[in-house]
Amino acid sequence: ATTLPEVHTNACVHTITQDASGIEAHTREASWRAERVIVAVPAPKVCDLRFEPGLPAPKRQLYARVSMGSTIKCHITFATHFWRERGLSGELLSHTGPVTFTLDNTSVDGAHAALTAFVTGRAAEALGRMTPEERKERILRQLAQAFGAQAAQPTGYLETNWQEVDEAVGGPVGVWAPGSLARYGKHLREPVG
Protein backbone atom coordinates (compact mmCIF):
# COMPACT_ATOMS: atom_id res chain seq x y z
CA ALA A 1 0.00 0.00 0.00
CA THR A 2 1.13 3.53 -0.72
CA THR A 3 1.78 5.78 2.27
CA LEU A 4 -0.18 8.99 2.09
CA PRO A 5 1.69 12.26 2.61
CA GLU A 6 1.25 14.19 5.84
CA VAL A 7 -1.80 16.49 5.78
CA HIS A 8 -2.08 19.58 7.98
CA THR A 9 -5.52 20.98 8.77
CA ASN A 10 -6.58 24.27 10.35
CA ALA A 11 -3.36 25.85 9.11
CA CYS A 12 -4.07 28.97 7.07
CA VAL A 13 -1.35 29.33 4.45
CA HIS A 14 -0.58 32.92 3.43
CA THR A 15 2.53 32.45 1.25
CA ILE A 16 3.84 29.73 -1.02
CA THR A 17 7.48 29.98 -2.09
CA GLN A 18 9.27 27.85 -4.64
CA ASP A 19 12.95 27.38 -5.36
CA ALA A 20 15.22 24.75 -6.90
CA SER A 21 14.91 22.52 -3.81
CA GLY A 22 11.11 22.47 -3.67
CA ILE A 23 8.14 24.35 -2.31
CA GLU A 24 7.48 25.86 1.09
CA ALA A 25 4.05 26.71 2.47
CA HIS A 26 4.04 29.38 5.19
CA THR A 27 1.47 29.99 7.94
CA ARG A 28 1.73 32.33 10.93
CA GLU A 29 2.78 29.43 13.13
CA ALA A 30 4.88 27.19 10.88
CA SER A 31 6.28 26.41 7.46
CA TRP A 32 6.43 23.09 5.61
CA ARG A 33 8.59 21.98 2.71
CA ALA A 34 7.21 19.72 0.03
CA GLU A 35 7.78 18.54 -3.50
CA ARG A 36 4.27 19.65 -4.48
CA VAL A 37 1.44 21.72 -3.05
CA ILE A 38 -2.21 21.39 -3.93
CA VAL A 39 -4.06 24.68 -3.51
CA ALA A 40 -7.63 23.65 -2.71
CA VAL A 41 -9.47 26.89 -1.97
CA PRO A 42 -12.27 28.70 -3.81
CA ALA A 43 -10.79 30.24 -6.95
CA PRO A 44 -11.10 33.88 -5.78
CA LYS A 45 -9.14 33.01 -2.62
CA VAL A 46 -6.12 32.01 -4.73
CA CYS A 47 -5.64 35.74 -5.36
CA ASP A 48 -5.35 36.28 -1.57
CA LEU A 49 -2.27 34.03 -1.39
CA ARG A 50 1.22 35.35 -2.01
CA PHE A 51 3.29 33.27 -4.42
CA GLU A 52 7.06 33.64 -4.80
CA PRO A 53 7.76 33.70 -7.64
CA GLY A 54 4.36 35.06 -8.63
CA LEU A 55 1.79 33.07 -10.56
CA PRO A 56 1.95 33.41 -14.34
CA ALA A 57 -0.20 36.30 -15.59
CA PRO A 58 -2.76 34.11 -17.43
CA LYS A 59 -3.43 32.10 -14.25
CA ARG A 60 -3.83 35.30 -12.19
CA GLN A 61 -6.19 36.67 -14.85
CA LEU A 62 -8.27 33.50 -14.72
CA TYR A 63 -8.65 33.51 -10.93
CA ALA A 64 -9.51 37.21 -10.93
CA ARG A 65 -12.49 36.53 -13.21
CA VAL A 66 -14.52 34.16 -11.04
CA SER A 67 -17.30 34.94 -8.57
CA MET A 68 -18.60 32.41 -6.09
CA GLY A 69 -22.21 33.58 -6.35
CA SER A 70 -24.61 33.76 -3.43
CA THR A 71 -25.95 30.71 -1.59
CA ILE A 72 -27.78 29.90 1.62
CA LYS A 73 -27.85 26.20 2.52
CA CYS A 74 -30.41 24.83 5.00
CA HIS A 75 -30.31 21.42 6.64
CA ILE A 76 -33.81 20.68 7.94
CA THR A 77 -34.65 17.61 10.02
CA PHE A 78 -38.07 16.03 10.61
CA ALA A 79 -39.61 13.35 12.82
CA THR A 80 -40.35 11.24 9.72
CA HIS A 81 -39.56 11.33 6.01
CA PHE A 82 -43.22 12.17 5.29
CA TRP A 83 -42.48 13.08 1.67
CA ARG A 84 -41.43 9.50 0.96
CA GLU A 85 -44.64 8.25 2.57
CA ARG A 86 -46.50 10.41 0.02
CA GLY A 87 -44.45 8.96 -2.85
CA LEU A 88 -42.31 12.08 -3.28
CA SER A 89 -38.55 12.11 -3.79
CA GLY A 90 -37.83 15.17 -1.66
CA GLU A 91 -36.39 16.95 -4.67
CA LEU A 92 -37.67 20.37 -5.65
CA LEU A 93 -36.58 22.66 -8.45
CA SER A 94 -38.08 26.14 -8.42
CA HIS A 95 -37.57 29.33 -10.36
CA THR A 96 -40.05 31.26 -8.19
CA GLY A 97 -38.21 30.70 -4.90
CA PRO A 98 -36.94 31.61 -2.53
CA VAL A 99 -35.71 27.98 -2.42
CA THR A 100 -34.06 27.04 -5.71
CA PHE A 101 -33.77 23.31 -5.05
CA THR A 102 -34.00 20.68 -2.33
CA LEU A 103 -32.59 17.20 -1.90
CA ASP A 104 -33.61 14.32 0.34
CA ASN A 105 -30.75 14.10 2.84
CA THR A 106 -32.22 11.35 5.00
CA SER A 107 -29.64 9.02 6.55
CA VAL A 108 -29.01 5.79 4.64
CA ASP A 109 -30.78 3.72 7.28
CA GLY A 110 -33.79 6.09 7.19
CA ALA A 111 -33.53 6.84 10.90
CA HIS A 112 -32.86 10.57 10.49
CA ALA A 113 -35.24 12.31 8.09
CA ALA A 114 -33.87 15.46 6.49
CA LEU A 115 -34.18 17.77 3.52
CA THR A 116 -31.39 20.05 2.37
CA ALA A 117 -32.59 23.27 0.75
CA PHE A 118 -30.57 25.76 -1.26
CA VAL A 119 -31.43 29.41 -1.87
CA THR A 120 -29.23 30.88 -4.60
CA GLY A 121 -28.55 34.03 -6.58
CA ARG A 122 -30.70 37.10 -6.05
CA ALA A 123 -33.04 35.20 -3.73
CA ALA A 124 -30.08 34.41 -1.45
CA GLU A 125 -29.00 38.04 -1.53
CA ALA A 126 -32.54 39.17 -0.61
CA LEU A 127 -32.93 36.59 2.16
CA GLY A 128 -29.45 37.42 3.39
CA ARG A 129 -30.75 40.86 4.36
CA MET A 130 -33.50 39.29 6.51
CA THR A 131 -33.21 38.00 10.04
CA PRO A 132 -32.56 34.26 10.45
CA GLU A 133 -36.13 33.87 11.76
CA GLU A 134 -37.60 35.59 8.69
CA ARG A 135 -35.50 33.42 6.36
CA LYS A 136 -36.58 30.25 8.14
CA GLU A 137 -40.26 31.22 7.91
CA ARG A 138 -40.02 31.97 4.17
CA ILE A 139 -38.14 28.76 3.42
CA LEU A 140 -40.46 26.52 5.47
CA ARG A 141 -43.52 28.17 3.89
CA GLN A 142 -42.27 27.22 0.42
CA LEU A 143 -41.43 23.67 1.51
CA ALA A 144 -44.93 23.29 2.99
CA GLN A 145 -46.42 24.36 -0.33
CA ALA A 146 -44.35 21.75 -2.13
CA PHE A 147 -44.36 18.83 0.31
CA GLY A 148 -47.32 19.43 2.62
CA ALA A 149 -47.96 21.06 6.00
CA GLN A 150 -45.54 18.73 7.82
CA ALA A 151 -42.64 20.52 6.13
CA ALA A 152 -43.42 23.59 8.25
CA GLN A 153 -42.84 21.58 11.45
CA PRO A 154 -39.17 20.56 11.50
CA THR A 155 -37.44 19.04 14.49
CA GLY A 156 -34.26 20.92 13.59
CA TYR A 157 -33.14 23.71 11.28
CA LEU A 158 -29.54 24.70 10.55
CA GLU A 159 -28.60 27.21 7.89
CA THR A 160 -25.33 28.45 6.51
CA ASN A 161 -25.39 31.76 4.72
CA TRP A 162 -22.27 31.28 2.62
CA GLN A 163 -22.28 34.98 1.82
CA GLU A 164 -21.19 35.52 5.43
CA VAL A 165 -18.48 32.82 5.43
CA ASP A 166 -15.21 34.45 4.41
CA GLU A 167 -13.61 31.18 3.33
CA ALA A 168 -16.56 30.33 1.05
CA VAL A 169 -16.68 33.73 -0.67
CA GLY A 170 -20.46 33.43 -1.18
CA GLY A 171 -21.10 29.88 -2.29
CA PRO A 172 -19.82 26.46 -3.30
CA VAL A 173 -19.60 26.97 -7.06
CA GLY A 174 -17.63 29.49 -9.06
CA VAL A 175 -19.18 31.42 -11.92
CA TRP A 176 -16.68 32.56 -14.50
CA ALA A 177 -17.11 35.91 -16.22
CA PRO A 178 -18.17 35.56 -19.89
CA GLY A 179 -15.24 34.62 -22.11
CA SER A 180 -12.90 33.81 -19.19
CA LEU A 181 -12.71 30.08 -19.75
CA ALA A 182 -12.41 30.46 -23.52
CA ARG A 183 -9.51 32.85 -23.06
CA TYR A 184 -7.75 31.49 -19.95
CA GLY A 185 -9.32 28.09 -19.24
CA LYS A 186 -6.35 26.10 -20.55
CA HIS A 187 -4.32 27.54 -17.64
CA LEU A 188 -6.72 26.26 -14.96
CA ARG A 189 -5.11 22.83 -14.48
CA GLU A 190 -1.59 23.68 -15.58
CA PRO A 191 0.88 23.13 -12.75
CA VAL A 192 3.12 26.05 -11.85
CA GLY A 193 6.85 25.57 -11.45
PAZAPA-4460 file (N, C-alpha, C; in steps of 0.05 Angstrom, whole numbers, plus 32768, in hexadecimal, padded with zeros to 4 digits):
% residues 193
    n_x    n_y    n_z   ca_x   ca_y   ca_z    c_x    c_y    c_z   seq   type   mol
   8011   7FE8   8000   8000   8000   8000   8012   8019   8000     1      A     A
   8008   802D   7FF3   8017   8047   7FF2   8012   8056   800B     2      T     A
   8026   8062   8016   8024   8074   802D   801B   808F   8024     3      T     A
   8006   8099   8031   7FFC   80B4   802A   800F   80C9   8036     4      L     A
   8011   80E0   8029   8022   80F5   8034   8014   8101   804D     5      P     A
   8024   810F   805D   8019   811C   8075   8006   8133   806C     6      E     A
   7FF0   8135   807A   7FDC   814A   8074   7FD9   815B   808D     7      V     A
   7FDA   8175   8089   7FD6   8188   80A0   7FBC   8196   809C     8      H     A
   7FAB   8196   80B1   7F92   81A4   80AF   7F92   81BB   80C2     9      T     A
   7F7F   81CD   80BF   7F7C   81E5   80CF   7F97   81F5   80D0    10      N     A
   7FA4   81F6   80B9   7FBD   8205   80B6   7FBA   8217   809E    11      A     A
   7FB4   8230   80A3   7FAF   8243   808D   7FC9   824D   8080    12      C     A
   7FCD   8244   8068   7FE5   824B   8059   7FE1   8267   804D    13      V     A
   7FF6   8278   8050   7FF4   8292   8045   8008   8296   802E    14      H     A
   801E   8286   802E   8033   8289   8019   803D   826D   8011    15      T     A
   8041   826B   7FF7   804D   8253   7FEC   8065   825B   7FDC    16      I     A
   807D   8251   7FE4   8096   8258   7FD6   80A0   823F   7FC8    17      T     A
   80AE   8243   7FB2   80B9   822D   7FA3   80D6   8234   7F9A    18      Q     A
   80E8   8220   7F9E   8103   8224   7F95   810C   8209   7F89    19      D     A
   8126   8207   7F83   8130   81EF   7F76   812E   81D6   7F88    20      A     A
   812C   81DA   7FA2   812A   81C2   7FB4   810E   81BA   7FBB    21      S     A
   80FA   81C9   7FB1   80DE   81C1   7FB7   80CC   81D9   7FBD    22      G     A
   80B7   81D3   7FCC   80A3   81E7   7FD2   80A0   81E9   7FF0    23      I     A
   809A   8201   7FF9   8096   8205   8016   807B   8214   8019    24      E     A
   806A   8209   802B   8051   8216   8031   8054   8223   804D    25      A     A
   804D   823C   804F   8051   824C   8068   8036   8253   8075    26      H     A
   8034   824E   808F   801D   8258   809F   8029   826B   80B4    27      T     A
   8018   8276   80C5   8023   8287   80DB   8033   8276   80EE    28      R     A
   802B   825D   80F2   8038   824D   8107   804F   823B   80FD    29      E     A
   804E   8233   80E3   8062   8220   80DA   8065   8222   80BB    30      A     A
   8079   8213   80B2   807E   8210   8095   8083   81F3   8090    31      S     A
   807C   81EA   8078   8081   81CE   8070   808C   81CD   8054    32      W     A
   80A0   81BC   8051   80AC   81B8   8036   809F   819F   802A    33      R     A
   809D   81A0   800F   8090   818A   8001   809A   818A   7FE4    34      A     A
   8096   8174   7FD7   809C   8173   7FBA   8086   8180   7FAA    35      E     A
   806D   817E   7FB4   8055   8189   7FA6   8042   8194   7FBB    36      R     A
   8032   81A7   7FB3   801D   81B2   7FC3   8003   81B3   7FB2    37      V     A
   7FEE   81AA   7FBE   7FD4   81AC   7FB1   7FC5   81C3   7FBF    38      I     A
   7FBE   81D7   7FAF   7FAF   81EE   7FBA   7F91   81E7   7FB5    39      V     A
   7F84   81E1   7FCB   7F67   81D9   7FCA   7F56   81ED   7FD9    40      A     A
   7F53   8205   7FCD   7F43   821A   7FD9   7F30   8224   7FC2    41      V     A
   7F1B   8232   7FC9   7F0B   823E   7FB4   7F1C   8250   7FA2    42      P     A
   7F17   824F   7F88   7F28   825D   7F75   7F2E   827A   7F7C    43      A     A
   7F1B   828A   7F85   7F22   82A6   7F8C   7F36   82A8   7FA3    44      P     A
   7F37   8294   7FB5   7F49   8294   7FCC   7F66   828F   7FC3    45      K     A
   7F6A   8284   7FAB   7F86   8280   7FA1   7F93   829C   7F9F    46      V     A
   7F84   82B0   7F98   7F8F   82CB   7F95   7F97   82D7   7FB0    47      C     A
   7F8D   82CC   7FC6   7F95   82D6   7FE1   7FB0   82CA   7FEA    48      D     A
   7FB9   82B5   7FDD   7FD3   82A9   7FE4   7FEA   82B7   7FD7    49      L     A
   8001   82B8   7FE4   8018   82C3   7FD8   8029   82AC   7FCD    50      R     A
   8031   82AE   7FB4   8042   8299   7FA8   805D   82A6   7FA1    51      F     A
   8072   8298   7FA7   808D   82A1   7FA0   809C   828A   7F92    52      E     A
   80A2   828C   7F79   809B   82A2   7F67   807D   82A3   7F62    53      P     A
   8074   82B9   7F58   8057   82BD   7F53   804C   82AA   7F3F    54      G     A
   8031   82A6   7F40   8024   8295   7F2D   8026   82A2   7F11    55      L     A
   8027   8291   7EFC   8027   829C   7EE1   800E   82AE   7EDD    56      P     A
   8012   82C3   7ECD   7FFC   82D6   7EC8   7FE2   82C9   7EBF    57      A     A
   7FE2   82B6   7EAC   7FC9   82AA   7EA3   7FBA   829C   7EBA    58      P     A
   7FC8   828F   7ECC   7FBB   8282   7EE3   7FB0   8297   7EF6    59      K     A
   7FBE   82AC   7EFB   7FB3   82C2   7F0C   7F9B   82CE   7EFF    60      R     A
   7F9B   82D2   7EE5   7F84   82DD   7ED7   7F6C   82CB   7EDA    61      Q     A
   7F71   82B1   7ED7   7F5B   829E   7EDA   7F4E   829F   7EF5    62      L     A
   7F5E   829E   7F0A   7F53   829E   7F25   7F45   82B9   7F2C    63      Y     A
   7F4E   82CE   7F20   7F42   82E8   7F25   7F26   82EB   7F18    64      A     A
   7F1F   82D8   7F07   7F06   82DB   7EF8   7EF1   82C7   7F01    65      R     A
   7EF2   82BE   7F1A   7EDE   82AB   7F23   7ED0   82B7   7F3C    66      V     A
   7EB6   82B3   7F3D   7EA6   82BB   7F55   7E9A   82A2   7F60    67      S     A
   7E97   82A0   7F7A   7E8C   8288   7F86   7E6E   828A   7F8A    68      M     A
   7E61   829E   7F80   7E44   82A0   7F81   7E3A   82A5   7F9D    69      G     A
   7E21   829F   7FA2   7E14   82A3   7FBB   7E03   828B   7FC2    70      S     A
   7E08   827E   7FD9   7DF9   8266   7FE0   7DF3   8266   7FFE    71      T     A
   7DDC   825D   8005   7DD4   8256   8020   7DCC   8239   8020    72      I     A
   7DD9   8229   8031   7DD3   820C   8032   7DC5   8206   804D    73      K     A
   7DAF   81F7   804C   7DA0   81F1   8064   7D9E   81D2   8067    74      C     A
   7DA5   81C9   807E   7DA2   81AC   8085   7D8A   81AB   8098    75      H     A
   7D75   819D   8090   7D5C   819E   809F   7D54   8181   80A6    76      I     A
   7D51   817B   80C0   7D4B   8160   80C8   7D2D   815E   80D1    77      T     A
   7D23   8146   80CE   7D07   8141   80D4   7D04   8127   80E4    78      F     A
   7CED   8123   80F1   7CE8   810B   8100   7CE6   80F3   80EE    79      A     A
   7CDB   80F6   80D6   7CD9   80E1   80C2   7CDF   80EC   80A7    80      T     A
   7CE5   80DA   8094   7CE9   80E3   8078   7CCD   80E1   806A    81      H     A
   7CBC   80F3   8073   7CA0   80F3   806A   7C9D   80F6   804C    82      F     A
   7CB0   8103   803E   7CAE   8106   8021   7CB1   80EA   8014    83      W     A
   7CC1   80D9   801E   7CC3   80BE   8013   7CA9   80AF   8017    84      R     A
   7C9D   80B3   802E   7C83   80A5   8033   7C6D   80AE   8020    85      E     A
   7C71   80C6   8014   7C5E   80D0   8000   7C67   80CA   7FE4    86      R     A
   7C7D   80BB   7FE1   7C87   80B3   7FC7   7C98   80C9   7FBA    87      G     A
   7CA2   80DC   7FC9   7CB2   80F2   7FBE   7CCF   80EC   7FC3    88      L     A
   7CE0   80F7   7FB2   7CFD   80F2   7FB4   7D0B   8105   7FC8    89      S     A
   7CFE   811B   7FCE   7D0B   812F   7FDF   7D1B   8144   7FCE    90      G     A
   7D1B   8140   7FB4   7D28   8153   7FA3   7D15   8168   7F99    91      E     A
   7D1E   8181   7F98   7D0F   8197   7F8F   7D21   81A9   7F7E    92      L     A
   7D17   81B1   7F67   7D24   81C5   7F57   7D11   81DC   7F53    93      L     A
   7D19   81F4   7F59   7D06   820B   7F58   7D14   8223   7F4C    94      S     A
   7D06   8231   7F3B   7D11   824B   7F31   7D02   8262   7F3E    95      H     A
   7CEE   825C   7F4F   7CDF   8271   7F5C   7CE8   8276   7F79    96      T     A
   7CF6   8263   7F85   7D04   8266   7F9E   7CF3   826D   7FB6    97      G     A
   7D01   8272   7FCC   7D1D   8278   7FCD   7D2F   8260   7FCB    98      P     A
   7D25   8248   7FD2   7D36   8230   7FD0   7D39   8229   7FB2    99      V     A
   7D51   8224   7FA9   7D57   821D   7F8E   7D54   81FF   7F8A   100      T     A
   7D60   81EF   7F9D   7D5D   81D2   7F9B   7D60   81C6   7FB6   101      F     A
   7D55   81AD   7FB9   7D58   819E   7FD1   7D60   8181   7FCA   102      T     A
   7D6C   8174   7FDD   7D74   8158   7FDA   7D6C   8149   7FF3   103      L     A
   7D65   8130   7FF0   7D60   811E   8007   7D7B   8118   8013   104      D     A
   7D7F   811F   802C   7D99   811A   8039   7D95   8107   8051   105      N     A
   7D81   80F6   804F   7D7C   80E3   8064   7D93   80D0   8066   106      T     A
   7D99   80C7   807F   7DAF   80B4   8083   7DA9   809A   8074   107      S     A
   7DBE   808C   806D   7DBC   8074   805D   7DA9   8060   8069   108      V     A
   7DAA   805D   8084   7D98   804A   8092   7D7C   8055   8095   109      D     A
   7D77   806E   808E   7D5C   807A   8090   7D55   8084   80AB   110      G     A
   7D67   8081   80BE   7D61   8089   80DA   7D60   80A7   80DE   111      A     A
   7D6E   80B6   80CE   7D6F   80D3   80D2   7D65   80E1   80B8   112      H     A
   7D4C   80EA   80B9   7D3F   80F6   80A2   7D49   8113   809F   113      A     A
   7D51   811A   8086   7D5B   8135   8082   7D58   813D   8065   114      A     A
   7D53   8157   8061   7D54   8163   8046   7D6A   8179   8048   115      L     A
   7D79   817B   8032   7D8C   8191   802F   7D82   81A4   801A   116      T     A
   7D7F   81BD   8021   7D74   81D1   800F   7D8A   81E6   8009   117      A     A
   7D8A   81EF   7FF0   7D9D   8203   7FE7   7D8D   821B   7FDC   118      F     A
   7D95   8233   7FE5   7D8B   824C   7FDB   7DA3   8259   7FCD   119      V     A
   7DA0   8260   7FB3   7DB7   826A   7FA4   7DB2   8284   7F96   120      T     A
   7DC7   8291   7F8D   7DC5   82A9   7F7C   7DB8   82C0   7F8B   121      G     A
   7DA7   82CE   7F7C   7D9A   82E6   7F87   7D88   82E0   7F9F   122      R     A
   7D7C   82C8   7F9F   7D6B   82C0   7FB5   7D7C   82BD   7FCE   123      A     A
   7D94   82B2   7FCC   7DA6   82B0   7FE3   7DAF   82CC   7FEC   124      A     A
   7DB4   82DE   7FDA   7DBC   82F9   7FE1   7DA5   8307   7FF0   125      E     A
   7D8C   8303   7FE7   7D75   830F   7FF4   7D71   8303   8010   126      A     A
   7D71   82E9   8011   7D6D   82DC   802B   7D84   82E2   803E   127      L     A
   7D9C   82E6   8033   7DB3   82EC   8044   7DB0   8306   8053   128      G     A
   7D9E   8318   8049   7D99   8331   8057   7D83   832E   806D   129      R     A
   7D77   8317   806E   7D62   8312   8082   7D6E   8306   809B   130      M     A
   7D5F   8305   80B0   7D68   82F8   80C9   7D67   82DA   80C4   131      T     A
   7D76   82CA   80D4   7D75   82AD   80D1   7D58   82A2   80D5   132      P     A
   7D49   82AE   80E7   7D2D   82A5   80EB   7D1C   82AA   80D3   133      E     A
   7D1F   82C2   80C6   7D10   82C8   80AE   7D17   82B5   8097   134      E     A
   7D31   82AF   8094   7D3A   829C   807F   7D2E   8281   8084   135      R     A
   7D2F   8277   809C   7D24   825D   80A3   7D07   825C   809C   136      K     A
   7CF8   8270   80A4   7CDB   8270   809E   7CD5   826F   8080   137      E     A
   7CE4   827F   8070   7CE0   827F   8053   7CE7   8264   8047   138      R     A
   7CFC   8259   8050   7D05   823F   8044   7CF2   8229   804C   139      I     A
   7CEA   8227   8065   7CD7   8212   806D   7CBC   8216   8060   140      L     A
   7CB3   822E   805C   7C9A   8233   804E   7C9A   8227   8032   141      R     A
   7CB1   822C   8023   7CB3   8220   8008   7CB4   8202   8009   142      Q     A
   7CC2   81F7   801C   7CC3   81D9   801E   7CA8   81CE   8025   143      L     A
   7C98   81DB   8035   7C7D   81D2   803C   7C6C   81D2   8023   144      A     A
   7C6F   81E6   8012   7C60   81E7   7FF9   7C67   81D0   7FE7   145      Q     A
   7C80   81C8   7FE7   7C89   81B3   7FD5   7C84   8197   7FE1   146      A     A
   7C89   8194   7FFB   7C89   8179   8006   7C73   8174   801A   147      F     A
   7C63   8188   8021   7C4E   8185   8034   7C54   8193   804F   148      G     A
   7C3F   8196   805F   7C41   81A5   8078   7C56   819B   808B   149      A     A
   7C5D   8181   808A   7C71   8177   809C   7C8D   8183   8098   150      Q     A
   7C91   818E   8080   7CAB   819A   807B   7CAF   81B4   808B   151      A     A
   7C9A   81BF   8095   7C9C   81D8   80A5   7CA0   81D2   80C2   152      A     A
   7CA3   81B8   80C9   7CA7   81B0   80E5   7CC1   819F   80E8   153      Q     A
   7CD8   81AB   80E4   7CF1   819B   80E6   7CF8   8196   8103   154      P     A
   7D08   8182   8107   7D13   817D   8122   7D2E   818B   8125   155      T     A
   7D3A   8194   810F   7D53   81A2   8110   7D56   81B3   80F6   156      G     A
   7D65   81C9   80F9   7D69   81DA   80E2   7D85   81E7   80E5   157      Y     A
   7D96   81E3   80D2   7DB1   81EE   80D3   7DB7   81FA   80B8   158      L     A
   7DBE   8214   80B7   7DC4   8220   809E   7DE0   822B   809E   159      E     A
   7DEC   822C   8087   7E05   8239   8082   7E02   824D   806C   160      T     A
   7E05   8266   8073   7E04   827B   805E   7E21   827F   8055   161      N     A
   7E27   8272   803E   7E43   8272   8034   7E4C   828D   802C   162      W     A
   7E3A   82A0   802A   7E42   82BC   8024   7E51   82C8   803C   163      Q     A
   7E4C   82BC   8054   7E58   82C6   806D   7E71   82B6   8075   164      E     A
   7E78   82A1   8066   7E8E   8290   806D   7EA6   8299   805B   165      V     A
   7EB9   82A6   8067   7ED0   82B1   8058   7EDE   829C   8047   166      D     A
   7EE2   8284   8052   7EF0   8270   8043   7EE0   8266   802A   167      E     A
   7EC6   8268   802B   7EB5   825F   8015   7EB1   8273   7FFF   168      A     A
   7EB5   828D   8006   7EB2   82A3   7FF3   7E97   82A3   7FE5   169      V     A
   7E82   829A   7FF3   7E67   829D   7FE8   7E59   8283   7FE2   170      G     A
   7E67   826E   7FDA   7E5A   8256   7FD2   7E6D   8240   7FCB   171      G     A
   7E63   8228   7FC4   7E74   8211   7FBE   7E7D   820F   7FA1   172      P     A
   7E72   821F   7F8F   7E78   821B   7F73   7E80   8236   7F67   173      V     A
   7E96   8236   7F58   7E9F   824E   7F4B   7E91   8253   7F31   174      G     A
   7E8C   826C   7F2B   7E80   8274   7F12   7E95   8286   7F04   175      V     A
   7E9E   827D   7EED   7EB2   828B   7EDE   7EA6   82A1   7ECD   176      W     A
   7EB3   82B8   7ECC   7EAA   82CE   7EBC   7EA9   82C5   7E9E   177      A     A
   7E96   82CF   7E8E   7E95   82C7   7E72   7EB0   82CA   7E64   178      P     A
   7EB7   82B5   7E55   7ECF   82B4   7E46   7EE8   82AC   7E55   179      G     A
   7EE6   82AB   7E70   7EFE   82A4   7E80   7F09   8289   7E7A   180      S     A
   7EF8   8275   7E7A   7F02   825A   7E75   7F0C   8256   7E58   181      L     A
   7EFF   8263   7E45   7F08   8261   7E2A   7F24   826D   7E27   182      A     A
   7F28   8283   7E35   7F42   8291   7E33   7F58   8285   7E44   183      R     A
   7F51   827E   7E5E   7F65   8276   7E71   7F61   825A   7E7C   184      Y     A
   7F4C   824C   7E74   7F46   8232   7E7F   7F5C   821D   7E7D   185      G     A
   7F6C   821E   7E68   7F81   820A   7E65   7F96   820C   7E7B   186      K     A
   7F96   8223   7E8A   7FAA   8227   7E9F   7F9F   821D   7EBA   187      H     A
   7F86   8215   7EBB   7F7A   820D   7ED5   7F88   81F6   7EE2   188      L     A
   7F8E   81E1   7ED3   7F9A   81C9   7EDE   7FB8   81C7   7EDA   189      R     A
   7FC3   81DA   7ECD   7FE0   81DA   7EC8   7FEF   81DD   7EE3   190      E     A
   8002   81CB   7EE9   8012   81CF   7F01   8024   81E6   7EFD   191      P     A
   802C   81F2   7F13   803E   8209   7F13   8059   81FF   7F1E   192      V     A
   806F   8206   7F11   8089   81FF   7F1B   8095   81E7   7F0F   193      G     A
***
